[in-house]
Amino acid sequence: MKRLCRTLLPLLALAAFEMPAHAQSAPGVVTASANLQPPPVIGGGVQNLDFGNLLPGAMGDVPPGPAGGGTSSAGWQFSSVRKGRTIIWSFTLPAVLTRGADALPVNWNNAGYGTACVSNGAGCIVSYTFNPAANGATWTVTIPNNTPGNSYDVMVYAGARTTVPSIPPGIYSAQVVLTMSYLN
């Protein structure tokens, strides 16, 4: 036992006075980020393009704007559009309205047949007139940062023309699509 104590005592003394070990260190750096998006553009179609009642050989001419007089242009309304952001809209415009195999031609190519109104709820604060068929049927608008308010409505109207060929009577139709999103 004496011998065991003589052997263990120096080892215990060394352990009591041992220097603490120093760990090696290196910084670990990462980046924290968040990609903040504007609220989504909300809305859709609010008014169908309607040439009204037409006879063979008659011309139907529907300018852009709210419905009236038995006809209406195609219309869309989008809400929660933010200033300082560029919005882009693009049309899918049918060349014809169909009923079975029969087709009624539609002409969208007119400089004044597209209108857009940016509203802050008190009326149009910015308005645009455009040709719905130009620019590959794609348009961009930026609401300036100095525009009063923060959230806007955008109304878009597209008018068209047709001349009725010799086709059977009936209702002819096709989808007219406007897609709106933020470009940046």
N, C-alpha and C positions, 0 to 999 in steps of 0.2 A: 504494500500500500504506500509505504514511504517512497518507494521507487516510482510508483505511478504519479504521486504528487509532485516529485521532483521533475518529472517529464512534462506533466500538464501545466504546472505553474508558469514556466517561461512562455509556453505557447499562449496561455490565457493573457499574460501580460502583453505580448506582442499584438494580440487581437484587440486589446483595449486601446492601444496607442496607434493603431494602423491609420494611415492617412486615407481620407475619403477618396474614392475614385471620381475622376472628372469625366463626364460624358461629352462626346463630341456633339456639336449642334450645327444645324444649317437652317436658314430660313425657308419656309414653305409658303410661297406667294401664289395666290389665285386671284382671279378677277371676278367681282360680283357685277352682274348686269341685268337689266330688264328692258325688254323691247315693248314700250308702251304703245298700244294701238288706239286709234280713235274709236269711238263707238261705231258699231256697224251702221251702214246706210240701210235705212228701213223704208220700205215702200213697195210700189209696184203700179200696175196698170189701173187707171181709174176711169178711162173713157175709151170705148171702141171706135175705130174708124167706121163711119157709116155714110155711104154715098146717098142714102135715101132711095126713093123709088125712081128708077130710070127705065126708059124705053130704048129699044134697039136704035142705034145711030146717035143717041143722045150723049152729050158730054157731061160727066160729073166732075165738079171742081170743088174740093173741100179744103179751104185754107186752115192753117193751124189756129187753135184756140178752143175755148169752151164751146160746148154743144149749143146749137141754136138753129132755128129755121128748118128743122127736119133732118139736118145732117150733123155730123161731128167728126172732128179729126181724132187721131189716136192720141191718148193722153196718159201721162204717168206722173205720180207725185212721190217724192222721196223726202224723208225727214231726217233730222239729227245730223245734217251735213255741217262740218266744222270749218271755220275760216282758217286761212293759211295752208290748207291742204288742197292738192289738186285732185279733182274728181274727173273720172273719165266715163263717158257713156258711149256705148256702141249699139247700133241698130242691126237687127236682122229684118230686112224689108223684102216682102214677097214681090216677085215680078208680076204675079197673077193671083187673082182670087179664083177658086175652083168650085165646081159643082160636078162631081163625078169626073168624066173625061173632058168636060167643057171648061174653058178658062176665060176670065175677064181680065185684060191687061191693066196694070196699075203703074202710073208714072210718079215716082217720088222725087225726080230730079228737077227741083225748082228752087232758086236761090232764097225765096221767102217762105218756103213751106216747112220750116222748122223754127220753133221759138222755145226759149227757155227763160224762166223767171226765177230768180233767187229772192226769197222772201224771208223777212225776219218776223213775220206774223202781222206786220202793219202794212203790207203791200210789197210790190216789187222794188227791191233796192238795186238790183243789177238785172238787166235783161239782155238777151242775145237773140239774133235772127240768123238762121243758117239754112243751108241746103241739106236735108236729111240724107241724100244719096252721095254727097261729096265726101272727100277725105276717107274713103273706104268705110263710110257711115260711122266713123269714130270721131268723138269730140272731147276736148278737155276744157275745164273751167277751174280757175283758182279764185276763191273768195278772198279778197285782200285782208290782211291782218288789221287794217285800220277801219274795217267795216263794223258798224255798231252791232253789238250782240255776240253770242257765241254759238248758237245753234240755228240752223236755217232749213227751210223747206225749198226744194227745187221742183218746179213744175216744168215738164217738157211736153210739147205738142208737136205732132208731125201730120201735115196735111198731104193730100195726093190728088191726082187727076186720073180720070179714065174716060175712054170713049167706048161705048157699048157696041161690040161687033154683032153680027147676026148669030146669036146663040139662044138656046131655049131659055124661057123665063125661069126664075127660081132665085133662091138665096145662094150667093157665091161668097166664099169666105177663105181666109188664110190667117195664120198667126203673124202678128207684128210684135217683135220682141225688142225691148230696150234693156240693156244691162248697165247698171251704174255701180262703180266702185271707186275706192281711193287709189290714185296712182302712186302717191308717196305718203 
